[in-house]
Amino acid sequence: MLRTRLCDLLGIEHPIIQGGMAWVATAELAAAVSNGGGLGIIGGGHMPTEVLRSEIRKAKLLTDKPFGVNLMLLTPHIDELIQVTLEEGVPVITTGAGNPGSFINSFKAQGTKVIPVVPTVALAQRMEKVGADAVIVEGTEAGGHVGELTTMVLVPQIVDAVSVPVIAAGGIADGRGLVAALALGASGVQMGTRFICATECTAHENYKLKIIAAKDRDTTVTARSTGHPVRVLKNKLSREFEKLEKEGAKIEDLEELGIGKLRAAVKDGEVDFGSLMAGQSAALVKRIEPAADIINEIVQDAQASILRLESIMRETLPLT
Ligand code: TUI
């Protein structure tokens, strides 16, 4: 067992939450992660409002454990997605790509835990002040929309700056990563890329196989010049972005090139001209397996990793 105060806050068995990935994180994946003892999250992304409502209802049928919804704040109809999430009532929301300050209280008033992603120390402190129950500290190793700083440097700074539980994300895909995050002072981890390769994840198999084939240098960050940098697996689309950015393309043209490309990758398995959002940890993902097995393996590996550290301690102590 690896219980932390995050487990008590969320009513979960293991301190592992699943990233709220747009298109990828459907009710099926979220319920499988929650049933496996972690916290599953439905990726609200750009979902039409009524689709989000039906995904929340589906998750409630598939699990009686706590689960969450991720609200991606760059979505044009975000106010409607907030409304539907409030109406349906979910145990947890996470937020990404913006500041959820204006609606934290509406969720807290109905007992929903609110956990924003924070890419800086200042935003973490602001979020704690306005009532966030925990924060997700996502380093630039993560997939999708990323900040500048690495998990390794950002997590301990935010652990020092706030008193709510900190969840580390970005670059974590196995038990060693979980132990490293705990060593940095985090109370748990969020993983996206590893859970794309869960059996229950409805993403196209081509996408999963590209993640499994990925090696250390196979991700890149595109669209930096738009102000919304996105980490993806390198492919023909990422090279097209790179070429256009080098030529000084207009932001509108780059944004235009991105439209519909995540859907194409996730739903149609378009691996050449789709947006294969994935973190640097793709190189650590080895197989497709059920979400519960992913969680159990990570917890067991984390325990083995802690035992290894303990044995280093025992060998080292007599010398000090
Ligand atoms: O949101 C994510 N990852 C995402 S969102 C996404 S969909 C998308 N597609 C195209 C362009 C942009 C997004 C794919 N992956 N992760 C959480 C995250 N949040 N990373 C960074 C942030 C963040 C950035 C700024 C959170 C807060 C923030 O605040 C700025 C402010 O308003 O103070």
Boltz pocket constraint, residues with backbone or C-beta under 6 A from the ligand:
constraints:
  - pocket:
      binder: B
      contacts: [[A, 22], [A, 72], [A, 74], [A, 95], [A, 96], [A, 97], [A, 98], [A, 99], [A, 117], [A, 118], [A, 119], [A, 123], [A, 138], [A, 143], [A, 144], [A, 145], [A, 146], [A, 147], [A, 228], [A, 229], [A, 230], [A, 277]]
      max_distance: 6.0
